[in-house]
Amino acid sequence: MTRNPITPTIPLDRDGVHHGHLRLPYSRDDSAWGSVMIPLTVIKNGDGPTALLTGANHGDEYEGPIALQELALTTRPEDVTGRLIIVPAFNYPAFRAGTRTSPIDRVNLNRAFPGRPDGTVTEKIADYFQTTLLPLADLAVDFHSGGGTLDFVPFAAAHILDDKSTQDRCFKATEAFNAPYSVELLEIDNVGMYDTAVEAMGKTLVTTELGGGRSSTALSNAIAKRGLRNVLIHAAILRGKIETRPTVTLTMPDDDCYLFSAAEGLHEPMVDLGAEVRAGDLVARVWPADRTGIAPGEYRAQRDGVLIGRHFPGLIQMGDCIAVLGVPKD
């Protein structure tokens, strides 16, 4: 059986605060015996639950790395009951390149699970989390935003699952995160996702979409920091009181919540994020980019709901997700 070559440079099971790296050997032209060094912090204090906290699963999404860097810097052992395993830049090569996928192998880490110990760099990272870190965890928080091609209202999410016991725990943790929106998320493609790996193990998972546009804002970072603290208090790992603010709870009953572009061209949003729409309302148009005198394609809501996500850049390709709706819960 092939053994994963990743090794931590710090102990995973010793009390105190430890800063180091996950070292992944990577031989290349500019470093024959080189390594990919993924930043890692472990904070442990006695027995208790373990939280595995990750950002930059996609390298162009930044609220997670910011919130986790601050948590790693400011948390003392006496603040913790149990253990925090903090990985601010999950897909470190992509994070350094500012890209969704790794510049080394062009693999999307969030579609690479369960990974391979003898695979590409990204597949080895996935395998190490699948076989070594996830089995240690009771709770996983994986931060996302829209990156370079999507923009979202700020929401925390858990997935609609067949395993209703795990689903219920994930929904409760998402509520504790207390983002402005809480979404019961229906994925269009969950094969190979980190989330799917976490959920298949029966772990509690909270994920997010906190904005987009390959940047962050003061507001989105504040939501990430407050929500992270809230969910760790909910899990009885951090001491303190959960800070609550109004939240809108949404669900996604079916695939009608998604709209996809049938053509390439110039994207024109017709409603803004957070707007309520009715079935049949015009939510976007796509104009030809290469000629005038032709009417745009029109994209209309297939159900009543709230616009929670949209295509971000001005130009769009055929097949791109153009809009995402959430449906308010009764």
N, C-alpha and C positions, 0 to 999 in steps of 0.2 A: 504494500500500500504506500503510495507516494505521500510524503509528509510536506505540509505547507512550509515554505522557507521563511515566512515572516516571524520575527521575534521581537518582543517588547524589550526596550532598554531599561525599563523600570519594573518593579514588582507590581503585579496585579492584585495581590492579596495581603499587603502589609499596611498596617495603620499609618496614618499621616498623609501628607500631601506630597505627591511625586510627579514631577514633570519630566517628560522624555519623548520617546518616539516609538513607533512601530517601524522596524527596519526591514525593508524588502530588498534583497539582493537584485541588482539589475545591471547586467553587463551591457555596455554600449560603446559607441565609438569614442566618446570623450571621457570614459571612465570604465576601464576593463573590469575592475572589481568594485564597481559603484553600487549605490543603494538608493532606493526611494525612501525618504525619511518622513513618515506621517506623524505630525505632532499629536501627543497623547498626554493627558493628565489623569491620574487616579487619586481620588480622595476617599479615604476609608477611615471609619471609626467604629470598631466593634462589629457585632452581628446586626444584620438587618437587610432590607431589600437592596438590590443592585439596579441602578439606572444606567443604561447605555445611551449616551447622548451624542448625536451626530449632526453635522452641518456639511454643506457643500458636497452632498451626494452628487449633485450637478454643480460643476465648478463656477457657474456664473450666477449663483444665488447666495446672497450675502448676509441676510439677517441671522441665520444660524451660526456662522463663524463668529460674528460680532457678539452675540449673546453668550456663546460658549467660551470665547476668549475671556470675557468679563467674569463669568462664573468660575473658571479655572483660576483666575487671578485673585478673586476676592473671597472665596469660600475657605473657611478654616475647618480643621477636622472636627472641632467641637460643635460646628453647625450641622453635622451630618450624623445620621444613624443609619449605618450600612455603608454603601459604596456608590460613588459616582465614577463612571468610566467616560471620559470626555474626549471626543475626537472632533475638533472644530472643522477639519477639512478631510472628510471621509475619502473623497476622491482627490487626493492631494495633487497629482499631476494636472488634473482638469482645473482645480482651484488656482494653481499658479499660472495657468494659461488663460484663465477667464473664459473657459469653454464648457459646454454642456458635457461633452464626452472627453475621454482622455486623449491628449495629443500623442501619447505613446502608441496606443493600439486602436484608437477611435471606437472603443467600446463604451457603451452607456452603462455605468455601474448599476443603475436602477433597473436594468433589464438583464443583469449578468448572474443573478442568483439561481442555483446555489454555488456557482463558481466552480473552479477547478484548481487543485493545488499545483498542477503542472501546466496550467494554462498561461494566458497572457498576464501582464501586470494587473489589469483590472479584474480578471477572473481569479487571480490569487488573492487580491484584497477581498473579493466577495466570499471566497472559500474560507478565509481566516475568520471573518465575521460569522459565517454560517456555522463553523465547526468549533471555534474557540471562544469568541466573545458573546455571541447571542445565548449560548447555553448558560452563561453566568448571570444573565439579566432577568429581572422580573418585569421591568418597564423599559421601553425604548421610545425615545423622542427623536424624530428625524425631521429636521427643518427643510422646507422647500419654499420657493416662490416661483414666479413665472420665468425667470431668466431672460434670455434675449428675445423670446418669441411670444410670450404670453404676459398678461397682466390680470391680477385678481383683486377682488375685495379681500381684506385681511381676514383669513379664516383658519381655524384649527379644524381638523377632520379625523374621523375614524371611518373605517370601511363597513359597508353592509356585508355581513358574513353569513355563511351557513351555520357556523358554530355560534349560537346565540349567547352562550355564556361568555365567550371571549368578546363578542361584539358588545355586550352590555358593559363589561369592564372598560373597553376602549371608549365607548360613548361617555361613560362617567368621567374618565380621565380627560376627555376632550372638553366636556362641560367645565371641569375644574380649570383647564387652561384659560378659559374665559376670554377668547378673542372676540372682536366685534361681531363675527359670524361664527357659528358652529355648524359644521356640515356633516351629514351622514352621506358619505361619498360612494358613488358607484363608479368604479374604474372602467374605462373602455378597453383596457388591456393590462391585466395584472400578472401575466406570465413573466417570470424572471425578476419581479420586483423585490426589493428589500422588504417592503411592507408585507408581501405575501410570505416571505421566509419567516418574519417575526410572528405573524398571525398563525402560521401552520404549526409553530411551536407552542401555541397557546399563550404567548406573551401579550402583555398590554402594550398597545401602540398608540401614540399620538403623532400625527403628521400635520403639516401646515401648508398653506399657500398664502404668503404675506405681502404680495405686491408683484413686482416684476420689472421688466425693462433693464435688466442687467445692472441693477443698482439697488440701494436701500434708501429709506427715508428716516428722519428722526422718529416719526410715528410708527413705522413698521418695526424699527429696532426696539422701541419701547414696548410694543405689543409682544415681541419675541422674548424680551427679558422678563416682563411681568408674567407672561404665560408659563415660561419655563419654571420660574419660582413657584407659581401656583400649583403646577402639576407635581412638582417634587414634594411640596407640602402635602398635597392630596395623597401621595404615595407613602407618606410618613418617613421620608428620607431627610427632608429639611424641616427644621423647626420654624414656626411662624404661623401667621393667619393668612388664609387665601384672600386676595384682593379681588373683589367682584365689581363688575360694571355691566351695564346692559348688553345683552347679546341676542342676536337673531338666530334662531335654530332653523336650519333648512335640511331637507332631504332630497334625494335624487331617485325617483321611482323607477326610471327606465332610461333607455338610450335616447329618448326624445329630448332629454336635457342638453344634448350636444348638437351643434350645427357645424358642418364642414363645408369648406369652399369647393365649389364645382369647377372653378376656373382660376387662373392666375391673373393678377392685375393690381389695381390700386384699391386698397381697403378703405372704405368710408364707414366708421361707426355711426349708427343712427340713434343709439341711446348710450348713456354712460353707465359705468359700473355702479351697481347698487340700485339701479332703476327697476321698478316693477313693470312687467310687461304682461300682455294678454296674448293668448293663442292667436296667431295671425298678424301680430304687430311686427312692423319692419324693424329689425335690429341691426342690419348691416347691408351695405351695397359693395359690389366689386366692379370697378370700372376697367375697361380695357386700358392697358398701359401703352399700347403701341399704335393707337389710332383714335381719331375723334369721330363723332357722328353715330356712335353705337350706344344704346341704352345699357346701363349697368345691370348686372345680375343682382337680384334681390333675395335676401335671406330673412325669413320670418320665423318668429317663435312658434314652436310646435305645441306649446302648452303654456298655461299661466305660470308665472314665476318671477324670480329676481335674477338679473344679470350679474353673475358672480365671477365670470371670466371672459376674456376676449383676446383675439389676436392682437399682438402689440405693434410690430413695425408697420410702416405705411404701405409696403408691398406685401402681397400674399401669394402663396403658391396653391395650385390645385391639390386638394386633400388636406390642407391645413385646417386645424380647428379654428373656427371663426367666432364662436360664442358658446358659453356654458351657462345653463340656468340651474338655479336651485329652487325648490318648492317649499314655501313656508309650511311648517308642521302645524297641525290643528292644535 
